[in-house]
Amino acid sequence: MPKWMMGDMAVLKNLMMTLKPLMAEPKRSIIKILSDGVKGTNEIYQALQERGLNMPRSTLYYHLSALEDMGIIEMAGYREVGGGAPEKLWKLRVRKIGIDLVTGEIFRE
């Protein structure tokens, strides 16, 4: 490990704790799916199934909520679908996460 990293292990640990859940499936795939723009919950669910990530819808809602709580995605609105409940639309809120080497602060863009 480079010497400059040794002094601020707490900052690096914080960054790792932020990134680790984002790199695991299905959160990573959800982020990639939303990189093309706004998508509805049904579109995300179908795209995950096409990638071989079969899960109950409740599990998808859990991961969407977790990504929203982390500030990575946000709800972009609603889409009226037939006569049923409106479908939530999602978009990426953050495309980059990094660390400022001078201050040690974690940034999101």
C-alpha positions in Angstrom: 0.0 0.0 0.0 1.4 3.4 -0.9 2.7 5.5 2.1 0.2 8.4 1.3 -2.7 6.0 2.0 -1.4 4.8 5.4 -2.2 8.0 7.3 -5.9 8.2 6.4 -7.0 4.6 6.7 -10.4 5.8 8.2 -11.1 7.8 5.0 -10.2 4.8 2.8 -12.3 2.5 5.0 -15.2 4.8 4.6 -14.8 4.9 0.8 -14.7 1.1 0.7 -17.8 0.8 2.8 -19.5 3.2 0.4 -18.4 1.3 -2.8 -18.7 -2.3 -1.7 -22.5 -2.5 -1.8 -22.6 -0.7 -5.1 -20.3 -3.2 -6.8 -22.5 -6.2 -5.8 -25.4 -7.6 -7.8 -28.1 -6.6 -8.5 -27.2 -3.0 -7.5 -24.4 -2.9 -10.0 -26.8 -4.0 -12.8 -29.5 -1.5 -11.7 -26.9 1.3 -12.0 -25.8 0.2 -15.5 -29.5 -0.1 -16.6 -30.1 3.5 -15.4 -27.0 4.8 -17.1 -29.0 5.0 -20.3 -31.5 7.4 -18.8 -34.8 7.3 -17.0 -36.4 3.9 -16.6 -39.6 2.6 -15.0 -39.6 -0.1 -12.3 -41.0 -2.6 -14.8 -38.2 -1.8 -17.4 -35.6 -2.3 -14.7 -37.2 -5.6 -13.6 -37.3 -6.9 -17.2 -33.7 -5.9 -17.9 -32.5 -7.7 -14.7 -34.3 -10.8 -15.8 -32.6 -10.6 -19.3 -29.3 -10.5 -17.4 -30.2 -13.7 -15.6 -30.9 -12.0 -12.3 -34.3 -13.5 -11.4 -35.8 -12.2 -8.2 -39.1 -11.4 -6.7 -40.3 -7.8 -7.3 -40.1 -7.2 -3.5 -36.3 -7.8 -3.7 -36.1 -5.3 -6.6 -38.0 -2.7 -4.5 -35.6 -3.3 -1.6 -32.5 -2.6 -3.8 -34.1 0.4 -5.4 -34.9 1.8 -2.0 -31.3 1.1 -0.8 -29.8 2.9 -3.8 -32.2 5.8 -3.2 -31.2 6.0 0.5 -27.5 6.0 -0.5 -28.2 9.0 -2.8 -27.2 7.0 -5.9 -30.6 7.1 -7.7 -33.7 9.2 -7.3 -37.3 8.9 -8.4 -37.9 11.0 -11.5 -41.7 10.8 -11.5 -44.5 8.5 -12.3 -45.9 6.9 -15.4 -49.6 6.1 -15.7 -50.0 2.5 -16.7 -53.5 1.5 -17.7 -56.0 1.9 -14.9 -53.7 0.6 -12.1 -51.3 2.3 -9.8 -48.7 4.6 -11.4 -45.3 3.2 -12.1 -42.3 4.9 -10.5 -39.6 6.2 -12.8 -36.0 6.2 -11.7 -32.8 8.0 -12.8 -29.2 8.1 -11.7 -28.4 10.9 -9.3 -24.7 10.1 -9.1 -22.4 8.9 -11.8 -19.0 9.1 -10.0 -17.8 8.5 -6.5 -14.2 9.4 -5.6 -11.9 10.7 -3.0 -10.2 14.1 -2.8 -6.6 13.2 -2.2 -5.9 16.5 -0.5 -8.8 16.7 2.0 -9.7 13.1 2.2 -13.3 13.8 1.5 -15.4 11.4 -0.5 -17.2 13.2 -3.4 -20.1 12.2 -5.6 -20.8 13.7 -9.0 
